[in-house]
Structures are given as C-alpha cells and as structure tokens.
Amino acid sequence: MHRPQPAEEVLKLEFTKLGRGRGTFKSYDEEITVLTDDVKVWLVHEYKNYKLPSSYNHMLYASEGYVVRWEYHLEVFDGFVRKHKCNRCAYYFWQGKECEINSKGATALMTVELDKEKGPQVRVVQNREPPSFLNLFNGKLVVRTDKRQMLGREPNLGRRQFPTATEMYVVRGECAEEGHLHQIEPRMGSLRSRGCFIVVSPDQTVYVWLGAKSTPHQRENAQKAGNEIEDNYISDNFRVVMVHESKEPPSFFTSLGRHEDYSPLVGSIDSHIYTPRLFRFDSTSGKFVADEVLCKYRVPDRDTQFPFIQDDLYGSSQPALFLLDAKYQLWLWQGWFETAEDSEKVTGSARQTFARNKKVAMETVNNYVDEMMLAENPKVFPIEAGYEPVDFISLFPFWSEREDVKRYGNKAIVEKGAGGRRTSINTAYKMLTRTEYTLEELQVEPKPEGVDPSRLEDYLSEEEFMKVFEMHREEFKLIAKWKQVVMKQRKLLY
C-alpha cells in the first residue's frame, strides 16, 4: 500500500505514446507534439447516426451512445530539429451509463462503419473517460442524465429549450482542457464544500457555486463552465452569478428547495485539499491483496478532490471491502451479499470467508495507519453499504441512495434505522473476534458475524455448555456424530 506518486494516464495508439492527447512530451528518445486538427461527433439513435453540429457536439446524454472521430497529427523532434510530421485518425465510441444494450451494440457497429480510415477504435464508458477523450472537448463537455429533447420523431441536435425546473451540475476535471460537467440531482444535499457546482435556475440565472475548500483549478474550471453554459440553451436574458459558500443569496436556496445537511466544512481550520486514496481488498486469487483504485484523469503533483465515484464501490462484485483514506478519517466500507430474496439465506461458508477477509482487512487498516505514520492521526470507522454517513458521502462528487441495498444490511442497523452509526474499527474487530456467546445469541438468525454455524456449541462458555447439554465438553465430543446433531437441533444450535 506504500507507493510513489502514481504516473498520469498515458494514451497509446498505433505503438505511439500520446500522453494526455495534447501538448509536447518525451517518448523514448524523441520529443513528440500532439496537435488536434478536427473533432467530429455522431449520435447513434435507433440504429441511425446523426452528425452533431460542431457548436453543440459537446453535450452527451447518459441514455445514448456516440461515435467521436479524432483527427490529429504528430510532430516528432530530435532536439530542435523536426524529423517528420505524421497525420493520424482515431475513433472513440462513448456509451452512457443508461444506454440500452441494443444501443451499445449499435454504437460499436456504427464505429466500424464510420471508420473509413481503419484507425484505432477506443471504447469509453461514462464516468471512466480518459484524459485524451476529455481533451477533445476543450473543457466544454457536459454529461446529462436526463433525456434529449425531440423535434417530432427526430432528436434535437441543437440548443435545448431553457429548463422549467432547476438543473445542477458538478464540475469535474483537473485541467482546463479536461474540465467537464456532470448533471446531478438539484438539491442542497448534492453540494460539497470541497467542490464547485453550477446551478441553472428557471429564471435564466446561472449560479457558479464555489465550495469553501475547493481548489484554485476547480474554481477556474467552474467559472469557465458558468460563462460557457449559456451556449447550451435558447435564452434571451441570461446572467451568471458567482456564489461563495456561506454567502449565498436567498434566491440560490429557493432554486434548490428544502434545506439538507451536506456536511459543510466552512468552519473547519483544516484545508481539506488533498487526494483521497481508495483500496479494494480481495482474496479470490487465494492471497489477500489490496489493489489501489486510481482516477483516470489524475494529474501528478495536483490534488484531485473527487477521484472516485459511487460506482467504484457499488459496481464491484459483492460483498466487497474497500478502504477509503480521507486523510482526517479512514473508512472501511463493507458491501452486501447479493441474493435473490433475503441475505439471511447466504451459505454459512460464504459468510465465514467474508468474515475472515473482514478481519484481515481490519488488521491491514491498522497496520496501514501505523506504517504510513499519518500526521493527522485519523479515526477509522467501519461502515455498511446503504448506511453511509453524510461525511463519507461528501467524499464523492455525486451519490444516489440505494433502497434495494439497505435491506441486505446488518439486521440490527435496519431495524433501528441507525444509518451512519459510528463504531470504531477496534470495537468492530473485538466483536468480530469474539470467542464466547450466550445460547440466546447463537439461536438468532442471522448468526453473529464471524461465527462458524457448523460448530455453534464451541462458542458457549464451559458453564453454559454444561447447563445446555448436561455434560462436559469432552464427554460431548465422545458421543456419536448423529447424536450430537440431534442434541444440537433440540437446542436450536444446528
């Protein structure tokens, strides 16, 4: 889990390293300059493609698929002497998160059909865009989660009608050329003190909201996006208002509706400018490992406030275990057992394996804190999927409540409604490694975490074992196995 500063994401096409898809950089013994000549975007809609006007080709919808043609050239230098110039072309096909399977297939097929040059073809998934793709839009990319407006039976390829309800966007990207907006639910709970947001009000006012703990480059990207977002709408009375956290006008709150807690950091004396780290714990290979999750558009020596999204956790094979290092607090996130009906029906062996992994994960987290010698001396909390506290949620640029996941959570939490309860990792570790339980605790379903259901009697104290079975433990072990099973069944321990 110790590592140097991770290198940036590097694009490689046709055996040539292209860096982030722009600028000049070293590639082996040569110096290469990448320059974009042209970008064309096609919308794939109902097995037909529509070429988007260059003025509006930066607005992508999560329910659609697109083909993007990138025409560029390379200038290769040896010292100050240009050796040669090389013209090239590549195709990206972008698939939205809500894009149907048929549309995804149509997008891939349309890419092959449009690729007359037989250039490289790169698949891009929403929220996993590499920097080379983001660069094509020069900081104007907007990813919308609603539906495209229609003109009769044909899609509207130009400006949208101004919204009749509030729209909200989170500003993402660490470079001006890679800045992009992602549409989110317009409410107070979507705000983050460590980020910047764009709020479009129906009265044609655009609020550029700057979080108190946002970075200078986030603010630059937000101001740029706020000034350019007018091009996306049909408007005749457009105005942009810069808003600093804790200094919002009443009209700003009116546009977002009822007040919600978003864990503001205005009063904190800490900077809260840092890059969180995320590790996924896994033992499917037979060895317990911690793999770090990296942000695709990370920039060396520059803090990325929101390098991860909810899908990094919820999109993994469940039940998953993740460590999120948020500098001032560490979180051990636990996923859920995916079953057709009730999580209580998961086999005992699966629960045993997960309990062992969780135990090792807790030990790993404590070792990580000690070895990293974290100056902030952070507290470590275990949390469950569906019951994340607001200060954990605020570490992600956007978040959606998953009611379907909540019912798979710890039964005690579900019944008490104790969402986001705080239990230290040391307390949780002691509970997980308990060796003694009462008869009543062993008779309930589901069994206590970490308990082997095939030998429940072993968790009784000597005194209670004698009381339950009316014999010593050594005598019980000498009885025939089938008689042991019958006796345990009578006491609801089998």
Protein Blocks (a to p, Z undefined) as FASTA:
>chain_A
ZZcddddddddeehiaehjopajddehjbccddddfbdcddddeehiacdddfklmmbcc
fkbccdddddddddddehjacfbdcddddddddddfklcfklmmmmmmmmmmmmmnopac
ddddehiacfklmmmnnopaccdfbdcddehjaccfbdcdddfbdcddddedjbfklgcc
ddddddfklpcfkbccddddfklpacddddfkbcfklmmmmmmmmmmmmmmpccfbdccd
dddehiacfklmmmnopaddehiaklpcbfoiacdddddddfklopacddddddfkbceh
iacfblccfklmmmpccdddddddehjaccddddddddfkbmklpcfklmmmmmmmmmmm
mmmmmmmmmmnopaklpadddddehiacfklmmmpfbdcddfklmmmmcfklmmnopghi
acdfklmmmmmmpcbdcfklmmpccddehiafklmmlmpcfklmmmmnopafklmmmpcf
klmmmmmmmnopZZ
